[in-house]
Amino acid sequence: MNTADKRRLGLYLHIPFCISKCAYCDFYSYVPKNDNIYERYTNALISHMEYYKSSAAGCAPDSVYIGGGTPTSLPSEHLLKIVRAVKKNFSLAKNAEFTIEANPATVDVSLLRKLRWAGVNRISFGLQSADQRELKALSRVHSKAEFEESYYAARRAKIENISVDLMFGIPHQTTESLLRSIDYVTRLEPEHISLYNLKIEPNTQFGKIGAANLPLPDEDEEFRMYMHACHMLEERGYKQYEISNFAKPGKMSKHNLKYWNCEEYLGLGPSAHSYFNGTRFSFIPSINQYLKGIENMGSEVIISDGSEQIGGRAMMGEYIMLRLRLSDGIPLGEFRRRFGYDFEEMYGDKLTPYIKNGYMTRGRDNIALTPRGMFVSNFILSDILSFADLNAISPAAEF
Ligand code: SF4
């Protein structure tokens, strides 16, 4: 079968290693005690790809994302081996987006050139802030100068699609310092910028210290930060297309859009999640159990962290939750066609006050959150999703 006729798929590969653990991070990642683990993990991940080769034979991944952790903390020969194994085991679609996450200070132009030659065409840099005090508060290992060096190295390596991550709500941050970071990054003209809100998660260093003991901006300041940031990014040519994501025209992340559009993706590695063949599943967030599972049995049972068939109403709830993250929101016609319900009939009473007060907007054929609504999206989503009594509404068509 020609790749053009195959099902589209996102492929995610998790690299769980970092150079040091950031104070706020609750991703599954750790700092290895010795270097032996790198080769062992690379081989296990490649075996995992080989295991899925046949079940994904009908798919042509049009996005590949190597994330972590810090993928570029792997020795380059292993990282390149993984990139080559992707191309060997999956028939990538023409013009597939191939992203690697990189921390500044873990890449140089020579590695970036090799990655580019091997097929990587997009780099996502975790900068987080251009303010040295804020970087230190986050315990990031790189400086602004190191980021800049890595950024230009990527351009010299002919990587034409670069994304930069920033954060707001960082200790010591003010609206002015956030806007200075955005001003700095937009002047470099990356194709894509992500802006995440720092959350204090329990199992992190910050979680142990406690939010009350950290010099965090208060919620009103965070709201100001977000609104000003969205405005400034739009003004500089970065269209907001999701709560935390902004892109130049045509440069939205193909890979992340798969998550929000409820499309298929296959995630391999410890803690990686998938939605593949109508089932959601994930792999165990433990490197030891993952390695044992792959090396001893090659068995899904050993490393699976649970799975769930998603269909009907569960899928509708997920669709609402994920689509409302996007600036385009819920396309009403598509919703009706896909689920057989009228979105406005289901949620009308609940939506009206949000629309009236500027948290949501009703377009010609869609309902979406505004930036003001996106700032409190968790509240709005749980309010809406707990509201509809589906049993009281008759579907306009069968599922
Ligand atoms: S570099 Fe990224 S994955 Fe690693 S500890 Fe820091 S935030 Fe977490």
Residues whose N, C-alpha, C, O or C-beta is under 5 A from the ligand:
A	BS01	SF4	C18 S20 K21 C22 C25 F27 S29 G68 G69 T70
